[in-house]
Amino acid sequence: RMREALKPLVEECLVIVGGRIKGIDVSVEVGETMEVDVIRSQFGQVLMNLLANAADAIHESTHDDAKAILIRATEHEGRLELSIEDSGPGIAPELRAKILEPFFTTKAVGKGTGLGMPIVLRILEEHDMTLSIEDSTSLGGACFKIRG
């Protein structure tokens, strides 16, 4: 693991998932000096998966509200809290545990493998980080929070 500047890593991931976030207003609230102790490629995979899922949820949504993703990082007592919120339809409480299981997907046949979230969990565990799924307080969809 290495100390990495968080904001450039987030911005790099946004470039990589660029096609999927087309038409979505993405806000990044990450301090310029904020750093995270990670294996860059693995943590990037986590961010790209969560961003792609947020974008897919927004694009698959039937409501015509604003299409937005908010990436926000804060520090509490020296520990990172990184949230990715979206304006999609949200995740029903009864599905929150299921979406973390291998091969479970809410996507149409042929669109998802159901392996993205289990991989995200494994990588975060290896980084001594946790993931929680909550309701977005600002955008009305889902909020994925990484703590570590």
Residue, then its C-alpha position, 0 to 999 in steps of 0.5 A: r500500500m502507498r499514500e495516495a492523493l485521493k482527489p486525483l484518484v477519484e478524477e482518474c476513475l471518472v475519466i475511465v467511466g466517462g461514457r457511463i456518466k455522460g449526461i450526469d452532473v458529477s460533483v466532487e467534494v474531496g479536499e486537495t490534500m486528502e490522502v488515503d493509504v491504498i493499493r491504487s489499482q484496487f481502490g480505483q477498481v472499487l471507485m469505478n465499480l461504485l460509480a458505474n453502478a450509480a450511473d447505471a441506476i440513474h440511467e435505468s431510473t424512470h423518473d425525470d429528476a436531475k441526474a446527479i452523483l456526489i462524491r464526498a470525502t471527509e475525515h473523522e478522527g483520522r479515518l476516511e469517510l468517502s461517500i458516493e451518492d446518486s439520484g437514482p431510485g435508491i435500493a430497497p432495504e430488503l435488497r441491500a444485503k443481497i446486492l453484496e452476495p455473489f451473482f446477485t444482480t438487479k440488472a437485466v440479463g446480460k447486463g451484470t454479472g453480480l460479481g462487482m459488489p463482492i469484489v468491492l467488499r473483498i478489496l475494502e476488507e483487505h484495506d481494513m475498510t468497510l462499506s455501508i449502504e444508506d439512503s442519499t440525504s442530498l440526492g434522493g437515491a442510494c449512498f455507498k459509504i466507505r469508511g477506513 
